[in-house]
């Protein structure tokens, strides 16, 4: 009887152990639905993602570097004519050959030198720096046959030929970004003034306009300040026939040297307007015919006729953008 009881207890004990073992095994096998990824697969996935990210980053960096290089090549050319995109088809350069007091003025400098805007540089007069084309002109140098004031400037052309247009019809626009870094000293020694943009009209040598009036400079945009001034405040002086023969020159204060300005000079149906940084600062109707007009831009020294040459006294004008439109 006791042996049978012992056998029954042992049998029951083993059944309980077997049941517990079965339950424990099921729980270890993960009854929930989460997927467990082997460590090797995780490493491979992360490596692929890192590789793709590195490739994308390298591609973006290469693209940005290429874009930056292209921009630098466009804006940091060492050739001044290339900075402004100049062509002898559209512009003529007036300037000097030689250095010092013996420099000789040429009305078509590149033609005289056998050069083009793609290969002409002269650190004394016409050069590129920091994205600007600089026009440098010294006090005391000679001038053209029509003026004793020296200049290093561009004259508008068309298809390589002298160009004139009638400001009494259509719309004629010159836009340029400019900074004036230094003024010369006038012959009197009391001030310094230079012209950096203008509309030229018919002078004596070109004949009178349709109204029989000698216009010469229709309008000149100038900065006027102290002799040999290199920094600080200056006046924007608006001169030429449209003010001198129609009420006198106009001076607008609040301008500065070493400062970049966007200028826009427009002549439309006889009306001349001047815009600075998008704001109109001058408007007047020309009281005579506006035929045989053309644009000039650069560095034209004023009030230095018969002045003594001085290497330390010069005008310095930088231009970074230039566009002419006739509509």
Buried (B, 14 or more C-beta within 10 A) or exposed (E): EEEEEEEEEEEEEEEEEEEEEEEEEEEEEEEEEEEEEEEEEEEEEEEEEEEEEEEEEEEEEEEEEEEEEEEEEEEEBEBBBBBBEBEBEBBBBBBBBEEEEEBEBBBBBBBEBEBBBEEBBBEBBBBBBEBBBBBBBBBBBBBBEEBEBBBBBBBBBBEEEEBBBBBBEEEBBBBBBBBBBBBBBBBEEEBBBBBBBBBBBBBEEBEBBEEEBBBBBBBBBBBBBBBBBEEEEBBBBBBBBBBBBEEEEBBEEEBBBEEEBBBBBBBBEBBBBBBBEEEEBBEBEBEBBBBBBBBBBBBBBBBBEEBEBBEEBBBBBBBBBBEBEEE
